[in-house]
Protein backbone atom coordinates (compact mmCIF):
# COMPACT_ATOMS: atom_id res chain seq x y z
CA UNK A 1 0.00 0.00 0.00
CA UNK A 2 2.74 2.41 0.98
CA UNK A 3 4.69 1.55 -2.17
CA UNK A 4 1.55 2.15 -4.23
CA UNK A 5 1.04 5.61 -2.71
CA UNK A 6 4.69 6.52 -3.20
CA UNK A 7 4.55 5.25 -6.79
CA UNK A 8 1.49 7.42 -7.51
CA UNK A 9 3.19 10.48 -6.00
CA UNK A 10 6.27 9.82 -8.14
CA UNK A 11 4.14 9.46 -11.28
CA UNK A 12 2.35 12.76 -10.57
CA UNK A 13 5.55 14.68 -9.94
CA UNK A 14 7.44 13.15 -12.87
CA UNK A 15 4.57 13.81 -15.30
CA UNK A 16 4.31 17.43 -14.14
CA UNK A 17 8.10 17.92 -14.40
CA UNK A 18 8.02 16.75 -18.03
CA UNK A 19 4.75 18.20 -19.33
CA UNK A 20 4.66 21.63 -17.67
CA UNK A 21 8.10 22.87 -18.90
CA UNK A 22 7.25 21.64 -22.41
CA UNK A 23 3.91 23.46 -22.30
CA UNK A 24 5.53 26.64 -20.97
CA UNK A 25 8.24 26.38 -23.65
CA UNK A 26 5.55 26.66 -26.32
CA UNK A 27 3.84 29.49 -24.36
CA UNK A 28 0.73 27.39 -23.58
CA UNK A 29 0.93 28.00 -19.82
CA UNK A 30 1.24 25.66 -16.85
CA UNK A 31 -2.50 24.85 -16.67
CA UNK A 32 -2.50 23.12 -20.05
CA UNK A 33 0.77 21.40 -19.14
CA UNK A 34 -0.80 19.85 -16.03
CA UNK A 35 -3.89 18.78 -18.02
CA UNK A 36 -1.68 17.13 -20.67
CA UNK A 37 0.25 15.38 -17.90
CA UNK A 38 -3.07 14.02 -16.59
CA UNK A 39 -4.02 12.76 -20.05
CA UNK A 40 -0.63 11.08 -20.35
CA UNK A 41 -0.77 9.14 -17.06
CA UNK A 42 -4.54 8.61 -17.03
CA UNK A 43 -6.59 5.49 -17.84
CA UNK A 44 -6.96 6.40 -21.53
CA UNK A 45 -3.22 6.72 -22.29
CA UNK A 46 -0.46 5.00 -20.26
CA UNK A 47 -2.87 3.91 -17.45
CA UNK A 48 -0.24 4.60 -14.81
CA UNK A 49 -3.03 5.81 -12.47
CA UNK A 50 -6.65 4.67 -12.81
CA UNK A 51 -8.38 5.81 -9.59
CA UNK A 52 -9.41 9.20 -10.97
CA UNK A 53 -12.45 9.76 -8.74
CA UNK A 54 -10.67 9.62 -5.37
CA UNK A 55 -7.78 11.69 -6.70
CA UNK A 56 -10.13 14.40 -7.98
CA UNK A 57 -11.77 14.69 -4.55
CA UNK A 58 -8.37 15.13 -2.90
CA UNK A 59 -7.19 17.51 -5.63
CA UNK A 60 -10.13 19.87 -5.04
CA UNK A 61 -8.33 20.91 -1.83
CA UNK A 62 -5.94 22.85 -4.07
CA UNK A 63 -8.85 25.07 -5.14
CA UNK A 64 -9.69 25.62 -1.47
CA UNK A 65 -6.12 26.72 -0.72
CA UNK A 66 -6.09 29.04 -3.72
CA UNK A 67 -9.27 30.81 -2.55
CA UNK A 68 -7.78 31.12 0.96
CA UNK A 69 -4.64 32.79 -0.42
CA UNK A 70 -6.70 35.12 -2.60
CA UNK A 71 -8.73 36.07 0.45
CA UNK A 72 -5.49 36.88 2.30
CA UNK A 73 -4.67 39.47 -0.37
CA UNK A 74 -8.08 41.15 -0.23
CA UNK A 75 -9.04 43.57 2.46
CA UNK A 76 -12.78 44.11 3.13
CA UNK A 77 -12.44 47.60 1.61
CA UNK A 78 -11.48 46.04 -1.75
CA UNK A 79 -14.48 43.73 -1.63
CA UNK A 80 -16.69 46.72 -0.89
CA UNK A 81 -15.25 48.53 -3.89
CA UNK A 82 -16.11 45.51 -6.07
CA UNK A 83 -19.61 45.06 -4.64
CA UNK A 84 -21.37 46.25 -7.80
CA UNK A 85 -19.37 43.89 -9.97
CA UNK A 86 -19.83 40.97 -7.57
CA UNK A 87 -23.59 41.34 -7.11
CA UNK A 88 -24.58 43.08 -10.33
CA UNK A 89 -22.25 41.58 -12.94
CA UNK A 90 -21.90 38.21 -11.22
CA UNK A 91 -25.62 37.90 -10.49
CA UNK A 92 -26.67 38.81 -14.02
CA UNK A 93 -24.14 36.41 -15.51
CA UNK A 94 -25.45 33.43 -13.53
CA UNK A 95 -29.13 34.30 -14.15
CA UNK A 96 -28.84 35.09 -17.87
CA UNK A 97 -26.60 32.09 -18.59
CA UNK A 98 -29.01 29.80 -16.73
CA UNK A 99 -32.00 31.19 -18.65
CA UNK A 100 -30.18 30.93 -22.01
CA UNK A 101 -29.21 27.28 -21.57
CA UNK A 102 -32.61 26.43 -20.13
CA UNK A 103 -34.19 27.80 -23.30
CA UNK A 104 -31.74 25.87 -25.47
CA UNK A 105 -32.50 22.67 -23.55
CA UNK A 106 -36.25 23.10 -23.94
CA UNK A 107 -35.86 23.81 -27.68
CA UNK A 108 -33.90 20.53 -27.94
CA UNK A 109 -36.89 18.72 -26.37
CA UNK A 110 -35.80 18.31 -22.75
CA UNK A 111 -38.15 18.90 -19.80
CA UNK A 112 -37.85 22.38 -18.26
CA UNK A 113 -36.77 20.93 -14.89
CA UNK A 114 -33.92 18.96 -16.45
CA UNK A 115 -32.90 21.94 -18.58
CA UNK A 116 -32.93 24.29 -15.57
CA UNK A 117 -30.92 21.90 -13.38
CA UNK A 118 -28.19 21.37 -16.01
CA UNK A 119 -28.17 25.08 -16.94
CA UNK A 120 -27.50 26.17 -13.36
CA UNK A 121 -24.41 23.93 -13.34
CA UNK A 122 -23.28 25.23 -16.74
CA UNK A 123 -23.54 28.86 -15.56
CA UNK A 124 -20.50 28.34 -13.32
CA UNK A 125 -16.94 28.88 -14.54
CA UNK A 126 -13.64 27.36 -13.42
CA UNK A 127 -12.21 29.40 -10.54
CA UNK A 128 -9.00 27.36 -10.54
CA UNK A 129 -8.20 27.67 -14.24
CA UNK A 130 -9.24 31.30 -14.68
CA UNK A 131 -7.39 32.68 -11.66
CA UNK A 132 -4.26 30.65 -12.41
CA UNK A 133 -4.14 31.96 -15.99
CA UNK A 134 -4.84 35.54 -14.90
CA UNK A 135 -2.03 35.35 -12.34
CA UNK A 136 0.42 33.84 -14.84
CA UNK A 137 -0.36 36.54 -17.40
CA UNK A 138 -0.29 39.28 -14.69
CA UNK A 139 -3.88 40.30 -15.45
CA UNK A 140 -5.35 39.99 -11.94
CA UNK A 141 -5.20 43.72 -11.19
CA UNK A 142 -6.49 44.88 -14.58
CA UNK A 143 -10.18 45.81 -15.11
CA UNK A 144 -10.63 42.47 -16.84
CA UNK A 145 -9.03 40.58 -13.93
CA UNK A 146 -11.08 42.37 -11.28
CA UNK A 147 -14.37 41.76 -13.11
CA UNK A 148 -13.46 38.12 -13.67
CA UNK A 149 -12.68 37.67 -9.97
CA UNK A 150 -15.95 39.35 -8.99
CA UNK A 151 -17.99 37.00 -11.22
CA UNK A 152 -16.13 33.93 -9.94
CA UNK A 153 -16.72 34.99 -6.35
CA UNK A 154 -20.46 35.38 -6.95
CA UNK A 155 -20.51 31.97 -8.66
CA UNK A 156 -18.92 30.37 -5.59
CA UNK A 157 -21.62 31.97 -3.45
CA UNK A 158 -24.32 30.87 -5.93
CA UNK A 159 -23.36 27.20 -5.45
CA UNK A 160 -25.16 27.23 -2.09
CA UNK A 161 -28.65 28.22 -3.35
CA UNK A 162 -28.17 25.96 -6.39
CA UNK A 163 -27.53 22.99 -4.09
CA UNK A 164 -30.66 23.91 -2.13
CA UNK A 165 -32.79 24.31 -5.27
CA UNK A 166 -31.82 21.13 -7.16
CA UNK A 167 -33.73 18.61 -4.96
CA UNK A 168 -36.96 20.60 -5.49
CA UNK A 169 -36.68 20.00 -9.25
CA UNK A 170 -36.76 16.22 -8.76
CA UNK A 171 -40.07 14.38 -8.53
CA UNK A 172 -38.83 12.30 -5.59
CA UNK A 173 -35.64 13.60 -4.03
CA UNK A 174 -33.86 10.96 -1.95
CA UNK A 175 -33.24 12.18 1.59
CA UNK A 176 -29.55 11.38 1.33
CA UNK A 177 -29.17 13.86 -1.51
CA UNK A 178 -30.60 16.91 0.18
CA UNK A 179 -28.04 19.67 0.43
CA UNK A 180 -28.15 20.06 4.21
CA UNK A 181 -26.04 17.85 6.48
CA UNK A 182 -27.77 15.22 8.61
CA UNK A 183 -27.55 17.17 11.86
CA UNK A 184 -29.54 20.03 10.28
CA UNK A 185 -32.08 17.80 8.55
CA UNK A 186 -34.70 18.18 11.29
CA UNK A 187 -34.86 21.98 11.00
CA UNK A 188 -37.01 23.97 8.56
CA UNK A 189 -35.23 25.65 5.65
CA UNK A 190 -35.26 29.15 7.21
CA UNK A 191 -33.83 27.81 10.48
CA UNK A 192 -31.06 25.92 8.65
CA UNK A 193 -30.10 29.10 6.79
CA UNK A 194 -30.00 31.09 10.05
CA UNK A 195 -27.85 28.46 11.76
CA UNK A 196 -25.37 28.41 8.87
CA UNK A 197 -25.15 32.22 8.79
CA UNK A 198 -24.72 32.34 12.57
CA UNK A 199 -21.90 29.78 12.55
CA UNK A 200 -20.06 31.55 9.71
CA UNK A 201 -20.57 34.87 11.53
CA UNK A 202 -19.12 33.35 14.70
CA UNK A 203 -16.13 32.06 12.69
CA UNK A 204 -15.52 35.54 11.28
CA UNK A 205 -15.85 37.18 14.71
CA UNK A 206 -13.55 34.63 16.36
CA UNK A 207 -11.02 35.12 13.58
CA UNK A 208 -11.05 38.89 14.05
CA UNK A 209 -10.61 38.69 17.81
CA UNK A 210 -8.48 35.61 18.37
CA UNK A 211 -6.27 35.25 15.28
CA UNK A 212 -3.73 37.94 16.22
CA UNK A 213 -2.93 36.77 19.77
CA UNK A 214 -3.06 33.13 18.65
CA UNK A 215 -0.53 33.59 15.85
CA UNK A 216 1.60 35.77 18.13
CA UNK A 217 1.95 32.82 20.52
CA UNK A 218 2.88 30.51 17.63
CA UNK A 219 5.40 33.04 16.28
CA UNK A 220 7.15 33.32 19.66
CA UNK A 221 8.15 29.65 19.49
CA UNK A 222 10.46 30.56 16.56
CA UNK A 223 9.62 27.20 14.99
CA UNK A 224 8.89 27.70 11.31
CA UNK A 225 7.50 24.18 10.93
CA UNK A 226 4.96 24.89 13.70
CA UNK A 227 3.75 28.01 11.89
CA UNK A 228 3.41 25.97 8.69
CA UNK A 229 1.47 23.26 10.52
CA UNK A 230 -0.81 25.88 12.08
CA UNK A 231 -1.48 27.51 8.72
CA UNK A 232 -2.38 24.16 7.13
CA UNK A 233 -4.53 23.20 10.11
CA UNK A 234 -6.42 26.49 9.75
CA UNK A 235 -7.28 25.81 6.10
CA UNK A 236 -8.19 22.18 6.74
CA UNK A 237 -10.29 23.15 9.77
CA UNK A 238 -12.26 25.72 7.77
CA UNK A 239 -12.80 23.13 5.02
CA UNK A 240 -14.15 20.58 7.53
CA UNK A 241 -16.44 23.18 9.09
CA UNK A 242 -17.87 24.16 5.70
CA UNK A 243 -18.43 20.50 4.81
CA UNK A 244 -20.31 20.05 8.11
CA UNK A 245 -22.54 22.98 7.18
CA UNK A 246 -23.06 21.83 3.59
CA UNK A 247 -21.42 25.02 2.31
CA UNK A 248 -18.79 25.36 -0.44
CA UNK A 249 -15.37 24.80 1.22
CA UNK A 250 -13.76 27.18 -1.29
CA UNK A 251 -16.12 29.97 -0.22
CA UNK A 252 -15.43 29.29 3.44
CA UNK A 253 -11.67 29.34 2.85
CA UNK A 254 -12.02 32.62 0.99
CA UNK A 255 -13.92 34.18 3.93
CA UNK A 256 -11.24 32.94 6.34
CA UNK A 257 -8.56 34.51 4.15
CA UNK A 258 -10.36 37.86 4.08
CA UNK A 259 -10.66 37.75 7.90
CA UNK A 260 -6.87 37.39 8.17
CA UNK A 261 -6.10 39.93 5.42
CA UNK A 262 -5.29 42.68 7.95
CA UNK A 263 -3.13 40.45 10.16
CA UNK A 264 0.57 41.23 10.47
CA UNK A 265 1.19 37.49 10.01
CA UNK A 266 -0.55 37.45 6.63
CA UNK A 267 2.64 37.27 4.56
CA UNK A 268 4.11 34.49 6.70
CA UNK A 269 0.93 32.42 6.34
CA UNK A 270 0.91 33.07 2.62
CA UNK A 271 4.55 32.01 2.23
CA UNK A 272 3.98 28.80 4.22
CA UNK A 273 0.91 27.69 2.27
CA UNK A 274 1.95 28.77 -1.25
CA UNK A 275 4.00 25.63 -2.11
CA UNK A 276 1.20 23.30 -0.95
CA UNK A 277 -1.32 25.30 -2.95
CA UNK A 278 0.81 25.08 -6.07
CA UNK A 279 1.24 21.31 -5.79
CA UNK A 280 -2.41 20.57 -4.98
CA UNK A 281 -3.69 22.91 -7.66
CA UNK A 282 -1.40 21.19 -10.14
CA UNK A 283 -2.85 17.88 -8.97
CA UNK A 284 -6.35 19.27 -9.58
CA UNK A 285 -5.48 20.17 -13.19
CA UNK A 286 -3.87 16.74 -13.65
CA UNK A 287 -7.09 15.10 -12.39
CA UNK A 288 -9.04 17.02 -15.06
CA UNK A 289 -6.80 15.54 -17.77
CA UNK A 290 -7.12 12.07 -16.25
CA UNK A 291 -10.91 12.39 -16.26
CA UNK A 292 -11.26 12.93 -20.02
CA UNK A 293 -13.23 9.95 -21.40
CA UNK A 294 -11.60 9.43 -24.79
CA UNK A 295 -13.77 6.39 -25.43
CA UNK A 296 -16.95 8.46 -25.32
CA UNK A 297 -15.24 11.27 -27.21
CA UNK A 298 -14.29 8.86 -30.01
CA UNK A 299 -17.84 7.50 -30.21
CA UNK A 300 -19.55 10.91 -30.50
CA UNK A 301 -16.84 13.44 -31.44
CA UNK A 302 -19.04 15.85 -33.43
CA UNK A 303 -21.82 16.01 -30.81
CA UNK A 304 -19.48 16.40 -27.81
CA UNK A 305 -17.13 18.94 -29.41
CA UNK A 306 -20.14 20.81 -30.83
CA UNK A 307 -21.76 21.05 -27.37
CA UNK A 308 -18.47 22.27 -25.85
CA UNK A 309 -18.19 24.96 -28.53
CA UNK A 310 -21.85 25.90 -27.99
CA UNK A 311 -21.20 26.26 -24.25
CA UNK A 312 -18.20 28.53 -24.90
CA UNK A 313 -19.99 30.58 -27.58
CA UNK A 314 -23.24 31.22 -25.66
CA UNK A 315 -21.53 31.89 -22.36
CA UNK A 316 -18.87 34.06 -24.00
CA UNK A 317 -21.48 36.14 -25.83
CA UNK A 318 -23.44 36.79 -22.61
CA UNK A 319 -20.23 37.73 -20.78
CA UNK A 320 -19.15 40.06 -23.59
CA UNK A 321 -22.49 41.93 -23.56
CA UNK A 322 -22.45 42.20 -19.75
CA UNK A 323 -18.83 43.40 -19.76
CA UNK A 324 -19.80 46.12 -22.20
CA UNK A 325 -22.75 47.17 -20.02
CA UNK A 326 -20.44 47.36 -16.98
CA UNK A 327 -17.95 49.67 -18.69
CA UNK A 328 -15.18 47.36 -19.88
CA UNK A 329 -13.19 48.51 -22.91
CA UNK A 330 -13.38 46.23 -25.99
CA UNK A 331 -9.86 44.95 -25.30
CA UNK A 332 -10.62 43.95 -21.69
CA UNK A 333 -14.15 42.83 -22.54
CA UNK A 334 -12.87 40.27 -25.06
CA UNK A 335 -10.47 38.79 -22.50
CA UNK A 336 -13.18 38.81 -19.83
CA UNK A 337 -15.56 36.85 -22.08
CA UNK A 338 -12.96 34.30 -23.25
CA UNK A 339 -11.56 33.75 -19.74
CA UNK A 340 -14.94 32.81 -18.18
CA UNK A 341 -16.61 31.04 -21.12
CA UNK A 342 -15.83 27.51 -19.89
CA UNK A 343 -17.66 25.26 -17.43
CA UNK A 344 -16.39 24.99 -13.87
CA UNK A 345 -15.17 22.39 -11.39
CA UNK A 346 -18.33 22.74 -9.29
CA UNK A 347 -20.33 21.59 -12.33
CA UNK A 348 -18.95 18.07 -11.78
CA UNK A 349 -20.37 18.06 -8.24
CA UNK A 350 -23.73 19.40 -9.40
CA UNK A 351 -23.96 16.90 -12.29
CA UNK A 352 -23.35 14.10 -9.80
CA UNK A 353 -26.19 15.42 -7.65
CA UNK A 354 -28.45 15.83 -10.70
CA UNK A 355 -27.75 12.22 -11.66
CA UNK A 356 -28.45 11.03 -8.11
CA UNK A 357 -31.77 12.86 -8.20
CA UNK A 358 -32.65 10.83 -11.34
CA UNK A 359 -33.09 14.01 -13.38
CA UNK A 360 -30.63 12.65 -15.97
CA UNK A 361 -29.12 9.24 -16.62
CA UNK A 362 -25.59 8.22 -15.68
CA UNK A 363 -24.62 8.27 -19.38
CA UNK A 364 -25.81 11.88 -19.62
CA UNK A 365 -23.75 12.76 -16.53
CA UNK A 366 -20.61 11.39 -18.23
CA UNK A 367 -21.53 13.28 -21.40
CA UNK A 368 -21.96 16.58 -19.54
CA UNK A 369 -18.74 16.05 -17.58
CA UNK A 370 -16.85 15.54 -20.84
CA UNK A 371 -18.36 18.67 -22.42
CA UNK A 372 -17.34 20.79 -19.41
CA UNK A 373 -13.86 19.22 -19.33
CA UNK A 374 -13.28 20.03 -23.01
CA UNK A 375 -14.38 23.62 -22.43
CA UNK A 376 -11.87 23.86 -19.57
CA UNK A 377 -9.10 22.40 -21.72
CA UNK A 378 -9.93 24.98 -24.42
CA UNK A 379 -9.48 27.95 -22.04
CA UNK A 380 -5.64 28.16 -22.14
CA UNK A 381 -5.84 28.12 -25.95
CA UNK A 382 -8.49 30.85 -25.95
CA UNK A 383 -6.37 33.03 -23.65
CA UNK A 384 -3.33 32.42 -25.84
CA UNK A 385 -5.35 33.59 -28.86
CA UNK A 386 -6.47 36.63 -26.86
CA UNK A 387 -2.90 37.61 -25.90
CA UNK A 388 -1.35 36.91 -29.28
CA UNK A 389 -3.99 38.16 -31.72
CA UNK A 390 -6.80 40.12 -30.05
CA UNK A 391 -4.76 42.46 -27.82
CA UNK A 392 -2.43 43.56 -30.68
CA UNK A 393 -5.52 44.17 -32.83
CA UNK A 394 -6.87 46.71 -30.35
CA UNK A 395 -3.43 48.18 -29.75
CA UNK A 396 -3.04 48.83 -33.49
CA UNK A 397 -6.18 50.95 -33.65
CA UNK A 398 -5.27 53.14 -30.70
CA UNK A 399 -4.77 56.79 -31.69
CA UNK A 400 -1.11 57.68 -32.22
CA UNK A 401 0.41 59.51 -29.30
CA UNK A 402 0.60 63.27 -29.70
CA UNK A 403 4.12 64.17 -28.61
CA UNK A 404 5.17 67.59 -27.35
CA UNK A 405 6.55 70.23 -29.69
CA UNK A 406 10.16 70.82 -28.64
CA UNK A 407 10.59 74.60 -28.66
CA UNK A 408 13.94 74.88 -26.83
CA UNK A 409 17.02 73.01 -27.98
CA UNK A 410 20.37 72.49 -26.28
CA UNK A 411 23.74 70.82 -26.84
CA UNK A 412 22.88 67.93 -24.50
CA UNK A 413 19.85 65.65 -24.91
CA UNK A 414 18.79 63.16 -22.22
CA UNK A 415 16.61 60.23 -23.31
CA UNK A 416 14.78 58.89 -20.26
CA UNK A 417 13.91 60.80 -17.12
CA UNK A 418 13.69 58.08 -14.50
CA UNK A 419 15.90 57.90 -11.41
CA UNK A 420 19.12 57.62 -13.44
CA UNK A 421 18.30 60.46 -15.83
CA UNK A 422 17.05 62.73 -13.04
CA UNK A 423 20.37 62.59 -11.15
CA UNK A 424 22.35 63.47 -14.30
CA UNK A 425 19.92 66.26 -15.19
CA UNK A 426 19.94 67.79 -11.71
CA UNK A 427 23.76 67.77 -11.55
CA UNK A 428 24.13 69.44 -14.96
CA UNK A 429 21.35 71.99 -14.40
CA UNK A 430 22.74 72.96 -11.01
CA UNK A 431 25.94 74.06 -12.79
CA UNK A 432 24.13 76.05 -15.45
CA UNK A 433 24.39 73.41 -18.21
CA UNK A 434 21.22 73.35 -20.32
CA UNK A 435 19.70 69.99 -21.27
CA UNK A 436 16.74 68.79 -23.36
CA UNK A 437 14.90 65.91 -21.70
CA UNK A 438 12.83 63.33 -23.65
CA UNK A 439 10.53 60.88 -21.82
CA UNK A 440 7.91 58.62 -23.42
CA UNK A 441 5.92 58.08 -20.20
CA UNK A 442 3.34 60.90 -20.15
CA UNK A 443 2.51 60.33 -16.47
CA UNK A 444 6.19 60.62 -15.54
CA UNK A 445 6.52 63.91 -17.42
CA UNK A 446 3.36 65.30 -15.77
CA UNK A 447 4.59 64.31 -12.31
CA UNK A 448 8.04 65.86 -12.83
CA UNK A 449 6.57 69.12 -14.12
CA UNK A 450 4.80 69.51 -10.78
CA UNK A 451 8.26 69.68 -9.17
CA UNK A 452 9.52 72.29 -11.62
CA UNK A 453 11.45 70.04 -14.02
CA UNK A 454 11.19 70.78 -17.73
CA UNK A 455 10.77 67.73 -19.94
CA UNK A 456 9.20 66.83 -23.28
CA UNK A 457 6.84 63.95 -23.94
CA UNK A 458 8.49 62.05 -26.80
CA UNK A 459 9.87 58.65 -27.76
CA UNK A 460 13.64 58.90 -28.32
CA UNK A 461 13.53 55.66 -30.33
CA UNK A 462 11.88 57.63 -33.16
CA UNK A 463 14.22 59.46 -35.51
CA UNK A 464 11.70 62.28 -36.12
CA UNK A 465 11.61 63.01 -32.37
CA UNK A 466 15.42 63.07 -32.18
CA UNK A 467 15.55 65.48 -35.14
CA UNK A 468 12.86 67.62 -33.54
CA UNK A 469 14.97 67.77 -30.37
CA UNK A 470 17.92 68.99 -32.46
CA UNK A 471 20.22 66.00 -32.10
CA UNK A 472 21.82 66.80 -35.48
CA UNK A 473 23.24 69.98 -33.91
CA UNK A 474 23.87 68.61 -30.40
CA UNK A 475 27.16 67.47 -28.87
CA UNK A 476 26.03 64.72 -26.50
CA UNK A 477 23.15 62.21 -26.31
CA UNK A 478 22.68 60.66 -22.86
CA UNK A 479 20.66 57.41 -23.01
CA UNK A 480 19.24 56.90 -19.52
CA UNK A 481 16.18 54.74 -20.29
CA UNK A 482 15.52 51.80 -17.97
CA UNK A 483 14.78 49.26 -20.73
CA UNK A 484 17.77 47.52 -22.32
CA UNK A 485 16.05 46.93 -25.68
CA UNK A 486 14.99 50.59 -25.93
CA UNK A 487 18.52 51.70 -25.05
CA UNK A 488 19.99 49.60 -27.85
CA UNK A 489 17.36 50.84 -30.30
CA UNK A 490 18.09 54.51 -29.52
CA UNK A 491 21.86 53.96 -29.64
CA UNK A 492 21.58 52.19 -33.01
CA UNK A 493 19.58 55.06 -34.54
CA UNK A 494 21.90 57.69 -33.08
CA UNK A 495 25.12 55.99 -34.30
CA UNK A 496 23.64 55.43 -37.75
CA UNK A 497 22.03 58.84 -38.40
CA UNK A 498 23.98 61.17 -36.10
CA UNK A 499 27.57 59.82 -36.14
CA UNK A 500 29.13 63.08 -34.91
CA UNK A 501 27.19 63.05 -31.61
CA UNK A 502 28.92 61.56 -28.55
CA UNK A 503 26.76 58.93 -26.83
CA UNK A 504 26.80 58.34 -23.08
CA UNK A 505 24.64 55.31 -22.17
CA UNK A 506 23.29 53.64 -19.07
CA UNK A 507 24.33 49.96 -19.10
CA UNK A 508 22.30 47.44 -17.13
CA UNK A 509 24.97 44.75 -16.82
CA UNK A 510 28.23 43.49 -18.36
CA UNK A 511 26.44 41.91 -21.33
CA UNK A 512 24.63 45.17 -22.08
CA UNK A 513 27.93 47.05 -21.75
CA UNK A 514 29.48 44.64 -24.27
CA UNK A 515 26.63 45.21 -26.75
CA UNK A 516 26.95 48.99 -26.39
CA UNK A 517 30.70 48.81 -26.90
CA UNK A 518 30.24 46.63 -30.01
CA UNK A 519 27.81 49.23 -31.35
CA UNK A 520 30.45 51.94 -30.93
CA UNK A 521 28.95 53.86 -28.01
CA UNK A 522 31.52 56.32 -26.69
CA UNK A 523 30.90 55.90 -22.96
CA UNK A 524 28.75 53.62 -20.81
CA UNK A 525 28.16 53.36 -17.09
CA UNK A 526 26.72 50.33 -15.32
CA UNK A 527 23.77 51.64 -13.34
CA UNK A 528 24.37 49.95 -9.96
CA UNK A 529 28.15 49.58 -10.02
CA UNK A 530 29.19 52.81 -8.26
CA UNK A 531 26.49 52.71 -5.57
CA UNK A 532 27.26 49.05 -4.79
CA UNK A 533 31.00 49.73 -4.62
CA UNK A 534 30.47 52.76 -2.36
CA UNK A 535 28.37 50.66 0.02
CA UNK A 536 31.00 47.90 0.05
CA UNK A 537 33.63 50.51 0.99
CA UNK A 538 31.40 51.87 3.76
CA UNK A 539 30.89 48.31 5.10
CA UNK A 540 34.65 47.83 5.41
CA UNK A 541 34.95 51.15 7.27
CA UNK A 542 32.13 50.06 9.59
CA UNK A 543 34.12 46.87 10.29
CA UNK A 544 37.02 49.00 11.54
CA UNK A 545 39.19 49.57 8.46
CA UNK A 546 40.75 52.91 7.56
CA UNK A 547 38.43 55.18 5.57
CA UNK A 548 41.09 56.66 3.25
CA UNK A 549 42.53 53.23 2.52
CA UNK A 550 39.07 51.87 1.62
CA UNK A 551 38.47 54.80 -0.75
CA UNK A 552 41.81 54.12 -2.42
CA UNK A 553 41.04 50.41 -2.72
CA UNK A 554 37.58 51.18 -4.13
CA UNK A 555 39.27 53.33 -6.79
CA UNK A 556 41.69 50.48 -7.58
CA UNK A 557 38.80 48.01 -7.77
CA UNK A 558 36.93 50.31 -10.14
CA UNK A 559 39.91 50.80 -12.45
CA UNK A 560 40.73 47.10 -12.48
CA UNK A 561 37.13 46.07 -13.13
CA UNK A 562 36.71 48.49 -16.02
CA UNK A 563 40.03 47.46 -17.60
CA UNK A 564 39.07 43.79 -17.20
CA UNK A 565 35.67 44.42 -18.77
CA UNK A 566 37.18 46.19 -21.79
CA UNK A 567 39.74 43.38 -22.31
CA UNK A 568 37.04 40.71 -22.03
CA UNK A 569 35.14 42.20 -24.98
CA UNK A 570 37.66 40.56 -27.34
CA UNK A 571 36.26 37.09 -26.51
CA UNK A 572 32.98 37.91 -24.72
CA UNK A 573 31.00 35.37 -26.77
CA UNK A 574 33.48 32.55 -26.06
CA UNK A 575 32.24 31.34 -22.67
CA UNK A 576 35.17 28.98 -22.00
CA UNK A 577 37.80 31.69 -22.56
CA UNK A 578 35.69 34.24 -20.68
CA UNK A 579 35.44 32.01 -17.57
CA UNK A 580 39.19 31.33 -17.57
CA UNK A 581 39.96 35.04 -18.02
CA UNK A 582 37.53 36.01 -15.21
CA UNK A 583 39.15 33.56 -12.79
CA UNK A 584 42.63 34.87 -13.57
CA UNK A 585 41.57 38.48 -13.09
CA UNK A 586 39.70 37.70 -9.87
CA UNK A 587 42.91 36.24 -8.36
CA UNK A 588 44.84 39.26 -9.61
CA UNK A 589 42.30 41.61 -7.99
CA UNK A 590 42.52 39.74 -4.68
CA UNK A 591 46.30 40.16 -4.64
CA UNK A 592 45.98 43.90 -5.34
CA UNK A 593 43.34 44.59 -2.70
CA UNK A 594 45.04 42.55 0.00
CA UNK A 595 48.11 44.78 -0.17
CA UNK A 596 48.36 47.31 2.65
CA UNK A 597 48.05 50.77 1.06
CA UNK A 598 48.35 52.68 4.33
CA UNK A 599 51.94 54.06 4.55
CA UNK A 600 51.70 54.23 8.35
CA UNK A 601 51.50 50.45 8.51
CA UNK A 602 54.56 49.90 6.30
Secondary structure as UniProt FT lines:
FT   HELIX           2..25
FT   TURN            26..27
FT   HELIX           30..41
FT   TURN            43..46
FT   HELIX           52..72
FT   HELIX           76..81
FT   HELIX           84..89
FT   HELIX           90..107
FT   TURN            108..109
FT   HELIX           112..122
FT   HELIX           127..136
FT   TURN            137..138
FT   TURN            140..141
FT   HELIX           143..169
FT   HELIX           175..177
FT   HELIX           182..184
FT   TURN            185..186
FT   HELIX           189..220
FT   TURN            221..222
FT   HELIX           224..245
FT   HELIX           249..259
FT   TURN            260..262
FT   TURN            264..265
FT   HELIX           266..290
FT   HELIX           294..299
FT   HELIX           301..325
FT   TURN            326..327
FT   HELIX           330..339
FT   HELIX           345..356
FT   TURN            357..358
FT   HELIX           362..385
FT   HELIX           386..390
FT   HELIX           391..396
FT   STRAND          412..415
FT   HELIX           419..430
FT   TURN            431..432
FT   STRAND          436..439
FT   HELIX           442..450
FT   TURN            451..452
FT   STRAND          456..457
FT   TURN            460..461
FT   HELIX           463..468
FT   TURN            469..470
FT   HELIX           471..473
FT   STRAND          476..479
FT   HELIX           484..497
FT   TURN            499..500
FT   STRAND          502..507
FT   HELIX           510..519
FT   STRAND          523..526
FT   TURN            527..528
FT   HELIX           529..542
FT   TURN            543..544
FT   HELIX           547..568
FT   HELIX           569..571
FT   TURN            572..573
FT   HELIX           575..593
FT   HELIX           599..601
//
